[in-house]
Amino acid sequence: MKGARRFQDYLKDQLKNPVFRKAYEEEGVYADLAVQIARLRVRKRLSQKHLARLLHTSQQTVSRLEDPRNASYSVRTLVKVAHALGKELKVKFI
């Protein structure tokens, strides 16, 4: 398409704006957590329902944990998820 901008070029321009950059980076943290939880669950060959049983919660709650738009993770919940998946949680500021 003539004149069409590639998304990467558009994103690069947008990231020059400090307000946009901050929001983008914050959302990236939540999206990364959701993807990590889903990948670990799948590697362990667990359904959302089975993981929910291990966490003493509902399948809907596990679904929300795996939703990249979810921005309401607590450290306590992440610790429980890590233990249920046979992992440790490590939080650090970089």
N, C-alpha and C positions, 0 to 999 in steps of 0.2 A: 504494500500500500504506500503510495507516494505521499509524503508529508506526515505519515503516522509516526508517533514517538514510541520508542520501545519503553516498556515499563521500567526497566533498570535505569534508563536515562532519567525518566520522570522521578523515580524514587531518589536518585542521586541528587537531583535538584531540590526535592522536598526536604531531604535530610540536612540541607544547609540552614534551614529554619530551626533555631534552637527549641522552640515550643513543639514543633512537629517531631524533631529528633527525640526529645524526651518521651513523648507519648509513644512513639514507635518502639523505643527501647523497652519501655515498661510493658507494653503489650507482648513484646517478644519473649519476655521472661515467663509470662503466663502461658503462652502458646507452647513454649519449650517444655514446661512442666507437664502440660496435658499430653504432649506427644511422648514424652519419656514414660509416663505412667501407662499409656496405652501400649507402647512397644514392650515394656517389661511384662505386662500382663499377658500379651500375646506370646512372648517368648516362653513364659511359664505354662503356656497352653491352658490358661484360665479364661473362662467366660466372665463377662461383667457380673453375672449373677453369682458365680462361684467366688469371685473376689469380694463381692458384697457380703457374702456369708462369712468370709474370713475377717472382714472388717466390722461385722455386726451392724450392717447398714443395708440400704436398699440398692437394687440395681440402678435405679434412677440417680442415686447419689454418685455411684461410680461413673455413670454416664456424664454427669456434670463435672467430675474430676478430670475426665478426658476431653472436655470441651475447651478448645483454645480460647473461647470468649469468656470463660470463667475466670474471674479475678478475685475469688474469695477463698484462697487456700489458707489454712492455718498451719503453723509449724506442727502442732499436735497431730493434725490429720495427715500431713506428709510423713511424719514419723510412723504412724500406724500403717500407712500404705507401704512404706519402705520395708517394715518388718514383715508384713503379709507377703511381700514379694521376695523375701530373703535378701534384702539389701539394707544398707545403712544410709541415713540421710546426712549429707554434709552441706552446710550452708556457710558461704564465705562472701565477704565483700571484696571486690577486686577493682 
